[in-house]
Amino acid sequence: MEIRGNTKYKILSIVPILESYINSIQHKYNVSVSRNVILNQDPTGMNPIIIEILKRQAEAKGYKYSLLGSMEDHDATHMANITKTGMLFVPSIDGKSHCPEEKSEIEDIEKVANVLLQAILDLDIKIS
C-alpha cells in the first residue's frame, strides 16, 4: 500500500488509520499482516507559478480541473529539486491508475494536451 499526501503531516496522520484497518483485518480473518516501509519520501511541492499558469489555461478553455494533493509531484520529485516543475493528470476511467486496467478517454487526453501546449506557449512568452 502506498500513502500519498501534499504534506508530511497528512501522510503521517493516515498511518494510525491504516494500522487500525490492518488490525481489524487480522482479527476478522485470523491472519497476520506485516508492514515494511520501503520508501519514506517527503512531498516536494510543484512550482506555484506553473500551477497558476496550468489553472489559467484550463479555465480559459472552460475545462473542469482539480488540484491534487496526492503527493502531487510523485513522478516529478527529482525534477522539482532542480527546476520549476508542474504536473497535469489525465483522468482515468473508473479512477483506475497505475494498473493494467488503466484507461483514459481520448477527449480527456486531448484536453490535457491542449492545456499543456498553451501553458508551454505562455511560459515561453514569460521567459522570452
SEROMAR-217116 format. One record per residue: z, x negated, y of N, C-alpha, C, O in turn. Coordinates in nm, 4 decimals, always signed. Layout:
N
{r {Z, X, Y}, {Z, X, Y}, {Z, X, Y}, {Z, X, Y}},
...
***
This chain:
128
{r {+0.0000, -0.0838, -0.1167}, {+0.0000, +0.0000, +0.0000}, {+0.0000, -0.0887, +0.1236}, {+0.0582, -0.1971, +0.1253}},
{r {-0.0655, -0.0404, +0.2241}, {-0.0745, -0.1145, +0.3492}, {-0.0159, -0.0294, +0.4604}, {-0.0451, +0.0898, +0.4697}},
{r {+0.0656, -0.0891, +0.5437}, {+0.1236, -0.0196, +0.6587}, {+0.0632, -0.0823, +0.7842}, {+0.0671, -0.2038, +0.8032}},
{r {+0.0078, +0.0033, +0.8688}, {-0.0509, -0.0446, +0.9932}, {+0.0108, +0.0284, +1.1109}, {+0.0562, +0.1420, +1.0974}},
{r {+0.0126, -0.0358, +1.2247}, {+0.0611, +0.0253, +1.3473}, {+0.0264, -0.0632, +1.4643}, {-0.0076, -0.1802, +1.4465}},
{r {+0.0348, -0.0077, +1.5852}, {-0.0037, -0.0885, +1.7012}, {+0.1117, -0.1699, +1.7581}, {+0.0922, -0.2484, +1.8509}},
{r {+0.2335, -0.1516, +1.7028}, {+0.3450, -0.2382, +1.7397}, {+0.4212, -0.2758, +1.6130}, {+0.4193, -0.2034, +1.5134}},
{r {+0.4878, -0.3899, +1.6192}, {+0.5669, -0.4331, +1.5041}, {+0.6783, -0.3319, +1.4759}, {+0.7095, -0.3045, +1.3600}},
{r {+0.7390, -0.2755, +1.5833}, {+0.8445, -0.1761, +1.5668}, {+0.7944, -0.0555, +1.4868}, {+0.8632, -0.0085, +1.3961}},
{r {+0.6754, -0.0055, +1.5197}, {+0.6210, +0.1106, +1.4477}, {+0.5979, +0.0778, +1.3007}, {+0.6235, +0.1604, +1.2131}},
{r {+0.5499, -0.0418, +1.2747}, {+0.5269, -0.0832, +1.1355}, {+0.6602, -0.0883, +1.0613}, {+0.6730, -0.0331, +0.9520}},
{r {+0.7596, -0.1549, +1.1212}, {+0.8901, -0.1697, +1.0557}, {+0.9611, -0.0360, +1.0386}, {+1.0393, -0.0199, +0.9449}},
{r {+0.9354, +0.0602, +1.1270}, {+1.0010, +0.1903, +1.1168}, {+0.9523, +0.2700, +0.9965}, {+1.0203, +0.3627, +0.9525}},
{r {+0.8381, +0.2360, +0.9439}, {+0.7823, +0.3060, +0.8278}, {+0.8421, +0.2541, +0.6970}, {+0.8467, +0.3276, +0.5983}},
{r {+0.8875, +0.1301, +0.6947}, {+0.9369, +0.0688, +0.5703}, {+1.0471, +0.1510, +0.5046}, {+1.0381, +0.1751, +0.3842}},
{r {+1.1514, +0.1960, +0.5762}, {+1.2545, +0.2769, +0.5093}, {+1.1995, +0.4087, +0.4533}, {+1.2444, +0.4554, +0.3486}},
{r {+1.1044, +0.4671, +0.5221}, {+1.0421, +0.5912, +0.4733}, {+0.9678, +0.5632, +0.3435}, {+0.9781, +0.6394, +0.2474}},
{r {+0.8927, +0.4533, +0.3414}, {+0.8205, +0.4133, +0.2213}, {+0.9176, +0.3848, +0.1071}, {+0.8942, +0.4275, -0.0060}},
{r {+1.0259, +0.3134, +0.1353}, {+1.1243, +0.2815, +0.0315}, {+1.1892, +0.4082, -0.0245}, {+1.2143, +0.4167, -0.1448}},
{r {+1.2164, +0.5057, +0.0606}, {+1.2726, +0.6327, +0.0156}, {+1.1742, +0.7060, -0.0757}, {+1.2129, +0.7616, -0.1785}},
{r {+1.0493, +0.7052, -0.0375}, {+0.9448, +0.7694, -0.1182}, {+0.9329, +0.7006, -0.2545}, {+0.9228, +0.7673, -0.3575}},
{r {+0.9340, +0.5684, -0.2546}, {+0.9266, +0.4921, -0.3803}, {+1.0469, +0.5241, -0.4688}, {+1.0327, +0.5431, -0.5896}},
{r {+1.1647, +0.5299, -0.4084}, {+1.2855, +0.5631, -0.4853}, {+1.2746, +0.7013, -0.5486}, {+1.3135, +0.7199, -0.6639}},
{r {+1.2222, +0.7979, -0.4745}, {+1.2097, +0.9331, -0.5305}, {+1.1111, +0.9349, -0.6471}, {+1.1321, +1.0070, -0.7447}},
{r {+1.0055, +0.8574, -0.6378}, {+0.9081, +0.8492, -0.7483}, {+0.9735, +0.7843, -0.8697}, {+0.9546, +0.8301, -0.9824}},
{r {+1.0497, +0.6784, -0.8474}, {+1.1175, +0.6107, -0.9586}, {+1.2100, +0.7068, -1.0334}, {+1.2111, +0.7103, -1.1565}},
{r {+1.2873, +0.7846, -0.9577}, {+1.3808, +0.8773, -1.0210}, {+1.3079, +0.9936, -1.0886}, {+1.3424, +1.0324, -1.2002}},
{r {+1.2090, +1.0481, -1.0218}, {+1.1370, +1.1652, -1.0752}, {+1.0636, +1.1335, -1.2044}, {+1.0646, +1.2131, -1.2982}},
{r {+0.9995, +1.0163, -1.2093}, {+0.9154, +0.9815, -1.3244}, {+0.9785, +0.8762, -1.4161}, {+0.9173, +0.8319, -1.5134}},
{r {+1.1017, +0.8373, -1.3830}, {+1.1718, +0.7379, -1.4643}, {+1.0874, +0.6113, -1.4841}, {+1.0670, +0.5635, -1.5957}},
{r {+1.0399, +0.5599, -1.3712}, {+0.9591, +0.4379, -1.3722}, {+1.0228, +0.3365, -1.2780}, {+1.1113, +0.3696, -1.1991}},
{r {+0.9770, +0.2153, -1.2878}, {+1.0228, +0.1103, -1.1984}, {+0.9055, +0.0662, -1.1116}, {+0.7962, +0.0397, -1.1616}},
{r {+0.9293, +0.0587, -0.9831}, {+0.8255, +0.0174, -0.8881}, {+0.8752, -0.1063, -0.8155}, {+0.9877, -0.1089, -0.7655}},
{r {+0.7916, -0.2081, -0.8098}, {+0.8287, -0.3272, -0.7336}, {+0.7354, -0.3400, -0.6140}, {+0.6218, -0.2926, -0.6156}},
{r {+0.7864, -0.4049, -0.5112}, {+0.7079, -0.4205, -0.3891}, {+0.7110, -0.5668, -0.3485}, {+0.8176, -0.6274, -0.3382}},
{r {+0.5936, -0.6223, -0.3257}, {+0.5811, -0.7604, -0.2795}, {+0.5031, -0.7614, -0.1491}, {+0.3931, -0.7066, -0.1415}},
{r {+0.5592, -0.8232, -0.0475}, {+0.4882, -0.8351, +0.0793}, {+0.3906, -0.9522, +0.0668}, {+0.4310, -1.0667, +0.0465}},
{r {+0.2633, -0.9215, +0.0792}, {+0.1590, -1.0236, +0.0668}, {+0.1228, -1.0794, +0.2046}, {+0.0995, -1.1993, +0.2198}},
{r {+0.1185, -0.9920, +0.3033}, {+0.0819, -1.0324, +0.4387}, {+0.1686, -0.9545, +0.5363}, {+0.1788, -0.8322, +0.5269}},
{r {+0.2300, -1.0235, +0.6282}, {+0.3112, -0.9603, +0.7312}, {+0.2601, -1.0102, +0.8654}, {+0.3095, -1.1089, +0.9198}},
{r {+0.1626, -0.9416, +0.9166}, {+0.0907, -0.9864, +1.0349}, {+0.1229, -0.8965, +1.1536}, {+0.1100, -0.7744, +1.1446}},
{r {+0.1645, -0.9560, +1.2636}, {+0.1900, -0.8775, +1.3843}, {+0.0582, -0.8240, +1.4395}, {-0.0439, -0.8925, +1.4353}},
{r {+0.0611, -0.7016, +1.4912}, {-0.0605, -0.6484, +1.5545}, {-0.0939, -0.7278, +1.6808}, {-0.0045, -0.7757, +1.7506}},
{r {-0.2206, -0.7407, +1.7085}, {-0.2693, -0.8044, +1.8305}, {-0.3562, -0.7020, +1.9011}, {-0.4566, -0.6567, +1.8462}},
{r {-0.3185, -0.6656, +2.0216}, {-0.3905, -0.5600, +2.0915}, {-0.5312, -0.5991, +2.1329}, {-0.5619, -0.7162, +2.1549}},
{r {-0.6143, -0.4990, +2.1425}, {-0.7501, -0.5187, +2.1919}, {-0.7451, -0.5271, +2.3446}, {-0.6472, -0.4864, +2.4071}},
{r {-0.8502, -0.5795, +2.4018}, {-0.8568, -0.6015, +2.5458}, {-0.8672, -0.4670, +2.6198}, {-0.9569, -0.3879, +2.5908}},
{r {-0.7768, -0.4406, +2.7144}, {-0.7781, -0.3117, +2.7840}, {-0.9050, -0.2853, +2.8640}, {-0.9454, -0.1700, +2.8791}},
{r {-0.9682, -0.3899, +2.9152}, {-1.0935, -0.3709, +2.9904}, {-1.2032, -0.3231, +2.8966}, {-1.2778, -0.2308, +2.9293}},
{r {-1.2127, -0.3857, +2.7805}, {-1.3153, -0.3453, +2.6839}, {-1.2867, -0.2043, +2.6338}, {-1.3788, -0.1238, +2.6191}},
{r {-1.1608, -0.1739, +2.6076}, {-1.1252, -0.0387, +2.5630}, {-1.1670, +0.0631, +2.6687}, {-1.2237, +0.1672, +2.6354}},
{r {-1.1396, +0.0341, +2.7951}, {-1.1750, +0.1261, +2.9033}, {-1.3262, +0.1450, +2.9123}, {-1.3729, +0.2569, +2.9335}},
{r {-1.4022, +0.0389, +2.8968}, {-1.5487, +0.0493, +2.9010}, {-1.5989, +0.1332, +2.7836}, {-1.6872, +0.2171, +2.8014}},
{r {-1.5447, +0.1120, +2.6655}, {-1.5854, +0.1914, +2.5485}, {-1.5529, +0.3392, +2.5704}, {-1.6348, +0.4260, +2.5401}},
{r {-1.4339, +0.3679, +2.6228}, {-1.3963, +0.5065, +2.6524}, {-1.4922, +0.5687, +2.7536}, {-1.5399, +0.6806, +2.7348}},
{r {-1.5198, +0.4948, +2.8608}, {-1.6077, +0.5464, +2.9662}, {-1.7473, +0.5775, +2.9115}, {-1.8069, +0.6794, +2.9464}},
{r {-1.7987, +0.4896, +2.8260}, {-1.9318, +0.5125, +2.7697}, {-1.9329, +0.6337, +2.6758}, {-2.0294, +0.7101, +2.6749}},
{r {-1.8270, +0.6516, +2.5975}, {-1.8178, +0.7690, +2.5096}, {-1.8109, +0.8966, +2.5939}, {-1.8778, +0.9955, +2.5638}},
{r {-1.7299, +0.8933, +2.6989}, {-1.7169, +1.0101, +2.7869}, {-1.8481, +1.0416, +2.8574}, {-1.8840, +1.1584, +2.8720}},
{r {-1.9202, +0.9382, +2.9016}, {-2.0479, +0.9583, +2.9701}, {-2.1495, +1.0277, +2.8801}, {-2.2359, +1.1012, +2.9279}},
{r {-2.1388, +1.0042, +2.7511}, {-2.2303, +1.0660, +2.6560}, {-2.1767, +1.1994, +2.6033}, {-2.2438, +1.2680, +2.5263}},
{r {-2.0551, +1.2354, +2.6457}, {-1.9963, +1.3608, +2.6000}, {-1.9450, +1.3553, +2.4566}, {-1.9288, +1.4591, +2.3924}},
{r {-1.9198, +1.2367, +2.4070}, {-1.8713, +1.2207, +2.2698}, {-1.7200, +1.2314, +2.2653}, {-1.6505, +1.1793, +2.3526}},
{r {-1.6698, +1.2985, +2.1643}, {-1.5263, +1.3008, +2.1411}, {-1.4850, +1.1658, +2.0839}, {-1.5610, +1.1028, +2.0104}},
{r {-1.3642, +1.1219, +2.1178}, {-1.3150, +0.9950, +2.0646}, {-1.1633, +1.0013, +2.0534}, {-1.0982, +1.0868, +2.1135}},
{r {-1.1099, +0.9107, +1.9767}, {-0.9650, +0.8958, +1.9623}, {-0.9319, +0.7489, +1.9773}, {-1.0073, +0.6620, +1.9335}},
{r {-0.8194, +0.7224, +2.0389}, {-0.7692, +0.5854, +2.0443}, {-0.6803, +0.5673, +1.9223}, {-0.5858, +0.6434, +1.9016}},
{r {-0.7102, +0.4680, +1.8430}, {-0.6360, +0.4469, +1.7192}, {-0.5269, +0.3441, +1.7387}, {-0.5466, +0.2415, +1.8037}},
{r {-0.4126, +0.3729, +1.6818}, {-0.3011, +0.2791, +1.6850}, {-0.2704, +0.2308, +1.5456}, {-0.1544, +0.2088, +1.5108}},
{r {-0.3732, +0.2142, +1.4663}, {-0.3547, +0.1742, +1.3274}, {-0.3901, +0.0272, +1.3139}, {-0.4889, -0.0093, +1.2502}},
{r {-0.3071, -0.0564, +1.3753}, {-0.3390, -0.1989, +1.3830}, {-0.4835, -0.2104, +1.4293}, {-0.5708, -0.2655, +1.3623}},
{r {-0.5028, -0.1544, +1.5487}, {-0.6373, -0.1293, +1.5993}, {-0.7331, -0.2469, +1.5912}, {-0.8543, -0.2299, +1.6039}},
{r {-0.6802, -0.3630, +1.5706}, {-0.7671, -0.4799, +1.5660}, {-0.7771, -0.5373, +1.4260}, {-0.8168, -0.6528, +1.4106}},
{r {-0.7428, -0.4609, +1.3237}, {-0.7255, -0.5194, +1.1914}, {-0.8400, -0.6079, +1.1476}, {-0.8169, -0.7094, +1.0818}},
{r {-0.9624, -0.5731, +1.1820}, {-1.0758, -0.6570, +1.1440}, {-1.1090, -0.7620, +1.2489}, {-1.1904, -0.8510, +1.2245}},
{r {-1.0471, -0.7519, +1.3636}, {-1.0807, -0.8431, +1.4736}, {-0.9626, -0.9277, +1.5195}, {-0.9686, -0.9896, +1.6257}},
{r {-0.8558, -0.9312, +1.4412}, {-0.7353, -1.0041, +1.4808}, {-0.7652, -1.1472, +1.5216}, {-0.7195, -1.1934, +1.6262}},
{r {-0.8404, -1.2160, +1.4407}, {-0.8648, -1.3578, +1.4680}, {-0.9534, -1.3768, +1.5903}, {-0.9349, -1.4723, +1.6658}},
{r {-1.0479, -1.2884, +1.6105}, {-1.1319, -1.2974, +1.7300}, {-1.0502, -1.2671, +1.8556}, {-1.0716, -1.3283, +1.9602}},
{r {-0.9560, -1.1718, +1.8447}, {-0.8733, -1.1347, +1.9604}, {-0.7878, -1.2508, +2.0077}, {-0.7449, -1.2534, +2.1230}},
{r {-0.7628, -1.3461, +1.9205}, {-0.6845, -1.4626, +1.9596}, {-0.7652, -1.5648, +2.0397}, {-0.7081, -1.6545, +2.1016}},
{r {-0.8979, -1.5511, +2.0384}, {-0.9795, -1.6499, +2.1101}, {-1.0708, -1.5899, +2.2169}, {-1.1259, -1.6633, +2.2988}},
{r {-1.0875, -1.4573, +2.2171}, {-1.1749, -1.3961, +2.3166}, {-1.1357, -1.2509, +2.3381}, {-1.0562, -1.1958, +2.2620}},
{r {-1.1904, -1.1895, +2.4403}, {-1.1669, -1.0474, +2.4658}, {-1.2360, -0.9667, +2.3566}, {-1.3535, -0.9883, +2.3269}},
{r {-1.1622, -0.8738, +2.2974}, {-1.2117, -0.8039, +2.1800}, {-1.1844, -0.6552, +2.1905}, {-1.0847, -0.6129, +2.2491}},
{r {-1.2736, -0.5770, +2.1334}, {-1.2570, -0.4325, +2.1210}, {-1.3230, -0.3873, +1.9925}, {-1.4043, -0.4597, +1.9350}},
{r {-1.2887, -0.2692, +1.9477}, {-1.3470, -0.2185, +1.8234}, {-1.3872, -0.0726, +1.8396}, {-1.3250, +0.0040, +1.9132}},
{r {-1.4918, -0.0376, +1.7692}, {-1.5343, +0.1017, +1.7559}, {-1.5307, +0.1357, +1.6079}, {-1.5641, +0.0526, +1.5235}},
{r {-1.4905, +0.2566, +1.5770}, {-1.4884, +0.3013, +1.4384}, {-1.5822, +0.4194, +1.4229}, {-1.5883, +0.5069, +1.5092}},
{r {-1.6549, +0.4214, +1.3127}, {-1.7394, +0.5344, +1.2774}, {-1.6562, +0.6269, +1.1891}, {-1.5981, +0.5814, +1.0905}},
{r {-1.6492, +0.7562, +1.2226}, {-1.5723, +0.8473, +1.1368}, {-1.6260, +0.8481, +0.9935}, {-1.7468, +0.8442, +0.9704}},
{r {-1.5347, +0.8532, +0.9003}, {-1.5706, +0.8615, +0.7587}, {-1.5552, +1.0053, +0.7111}, {-1.4609, +1.0744, +0.7498}},
{r {-1.6468, +1.0496, +0.6281}, {-1.6389, +1.1837, +0.5712}, {-1.5108, +1.1950, +0.4891}, {-1.4806, +1.1086, +0.4068}},
{r {-1.4371, +1.3013, +0.5124}, {-1.3086, +1.3277, +0.4454}, {-1.2059, +1.2180, +0.4723}, {-1.1072, +1.2074, +0.3995}},
{r {-1.2273, +1.1359, +0.5756}, {-1.1313, +1.0327, +0.6112}, {-1.1229, +0.9176, +0.5128}, {-1.0326, +0.8346, +0.5230}},
{r {-1.2147, +0.9108, +0.4183}, {-1.2101, +0.8046, +0.3173}, {-1.2638, +0.6757, +0.3777}, {-1.3745, +0.6710, +0.4312}},
{r {-1.1821, +0.5715, +0.3677}, {-1.2176, +0.4439, +0.4277}, {-1.1751, +0.3307, +0.3358}, {-1.0741, +0.3406, +0.2661}},
{r {-1.2519, +0.2244, +0.3363}, {-1.2217, +0.1068, +0.2542}, {-1.2131, +0.1426, +0.1060}, {-1.1245, +0.0954, +0.0348}},
{r {-1.3055, +0.2260, +0.0608}, {-1.3106, +0.2638, -0.0804}, {-1.4564, +0.2944, -0.1159}, {-1.5390, +0.3145, -0.0269}},
{r {-1.4879, +0.2980, -0.2449}, {-1.6278, +0.3237, -0.2850}, {-1.6820, +0.4581, -0.2353}, {-1.8030, +0.4731, -0.2178}},
{r {-1.5935, +0.5558, -0.2125}, {-1.6385, +0.6882, -0.1691}, {-1.6611, +0.6979, -0.0187}, {-1.7006, +0.8031, +0.0314}},
{r {-1.6364, +0.5890, +0.0533}, {-1.6528, +0.5920, +0.1991}, {-1.7977, +0.6218, +0.2339}, {-1.8906, +0.5617, +0.1801}},
{r {-1.8143, +0.7167, +0.3259}, {-1.9485, +0.7536, +0.3706}, {-1.9371, +0.8114, +0.5106}, {-1.8399, +0.8798, +0.5424}},
{r {-2.0363, +0.7839, +0.5941}, {-2.0391, +0.8365, +0.7305}, {-2.1708, +0.9086, +0.7532}, {-2.2733, +0.8737, +0.6947}},
{r {-2.1666, +1.0089, +0.8384}, {-2.2887, +1.0807, +0.8762}, {-2.3742, +0.9917, +0.9659}, {-2.3213, +0.9198, +1.0507}},
{r {-2.5050, +0.9963, +0.9478}, {-2.5961, +0.9130, +1.0276}, {-2.5828, +0.9468, +1.1766}, {-2.5984, +0.8586, +1.2610}},
{r {-2.5542, +1.0728, +1.2097}, {-2.5379, +1.1114, +1.3502}, {-2.4156, +1.0420, +1.4116}, {-2.4182, +1.0037, +1.5286}},
{r {-2.3099, +1.0260, +1.3338}, {-2.1914, +0.9564, +1.3844}, {-2.2189, +0.8070, +1.4020}, {-2.1718, +0.7454, +1.4976}},
{r {-2.2943, +0.7502, +1.3104}, {-2.3326, +0.6087, +1.3221}, {-2.4166, +0.5887, +1.4481}, {-2.3977, +0.4913, +1.5210}},
{r {-2.5095, +0.6811, +1.4736}, {-2.5940, +0.6736, +1.5932}, {-2.5101, +0.6837, +1.7210}, {-2.5345, +0.6101, +1.8166}},
{r {-2.4124, +0.7733, +1.7235}, {-2.3271, +0.7875, +1.8421}, {-2.2514, +0.6586, +1.8708}, {-2.2465, +0.6132, +1.9851}},
{r {-2.1926, +0.5999, +1.7679}, {-2.1170, +0.4759, +1.7873}, {-2.2105, +0.3636, +1.8319}, {-2.1738, +0.2830, +1.9173}},
{r {-2.3303, +0.3578, +1.7750}, {-2.4271, +0.2556, +1.8153}, {-2.4668, +0.2740, +1.9617}, {-2.4835, +0.1756, +2.0338}},
{r {-2.4821, +0.3983, +2.0061}, {-2.5156, +0.4242, +2.1464}, {-2.4036, +0.3800, +2.2396}, {-2.4295, +0.3199, +2.3439}},
{r {-2.2791, +0.4095, +2.2025}, {-2.1647, +0.3667, +2.2840}, {-2.1599, +0.2144, +2.2893}, {-2.1389, +0.1562, +2.3957}},
{r {-2.1792, +0.1503, +2.1747}, {-2.1771, +0.0041, +2.1703}, {-2.2864, -0.0551, +2.2593}, {-2.2602, -0.1473, +2.3365}},
{r {-2.4078, -0.0031, +2.2489}, {-2.5180, -0.0538, +2.3313}, {-2.4857, -0.0411, +2.4796}, {-2.5010, -0.1373, +2.5548}},
{r {-2.4413, +0.0765, +2.5220}, {-2.4117, +0.0972, +2.6635}, {-2.2943, +0.0107, +2.7096}, {-2.2934, -0.0381, +2.8227}},
{r {-2.1962, -0.0082, +2.6226}, {-2.0822, -0.0947, +2.6579}, {-2.1270, -0.2389, +2.6748}, {-2.0828, -0.3076, +2.7669}},
{r {-2.2145, -0.2850, +2.5865}, {-2.2676, -0.4222, +2.5980}, {-2.3432, -0.4377, +2.7288}, {-2.3262, -0.5378, +2.7985}},
{r {-2.4272, -0.3394, +2.7635}, {-2.5024, -0.3455, +2.8887}, {-2.4069, -0.3443, +3.0084}, {-2.4264, -0.4182, +3.1048}},
{r {-2.3038, -0.2600, +3.0013}, {-2.2036, -0.2550, +3.1082}, {-2.1310, -0.3879, +3.1230}, {-2.1109, -0.4357, +3.2347}},
{r {-2.0920, -0.4469, +3.0125}, {-2.0251, -0.5769, +3.0160}, {-2.1175, -0.6857, +3.0688}, {-2.0729, -0.7757, +3.1399}},
{r {-2.2447, -0.6782, +3.0347}, {-2.3415, -0.7768, +3.0812}, {-2.3537, -0.7713, +3.2338}, {-2.3635, -0.8748, +3.2997}},
{r {-2.3530, -0.6510, +3.2885}, {-2.3620, -0.6352, +3.4352}, {-2.2360, -0.6929, +3.4996}, {-2.2454, -0.7587, +3.6032}},
{r {-2.1201, -0.6701, +3.4415}, {-1.9947, -0.7185, +3.4984}, {-1.9850, -0.8712, +3.4929}, {-1.9260, -0.9334, +3.5812}},
{r {-2.0430, -0.9305, +3.3895}, {-2.0349, -1.0758, +3.3730}, {-2.1388, -1.1469, +3.4573}, {-2.1146, -1.2572, +3.5064}},
{r {-2.2558, -1.0836, +3.4747}, {-2.3661, -1.1482, +3.5461}, {-2.3380, -1.1656, +3.6931}, {-2.4218, -1.2185, +3.7662}},
***
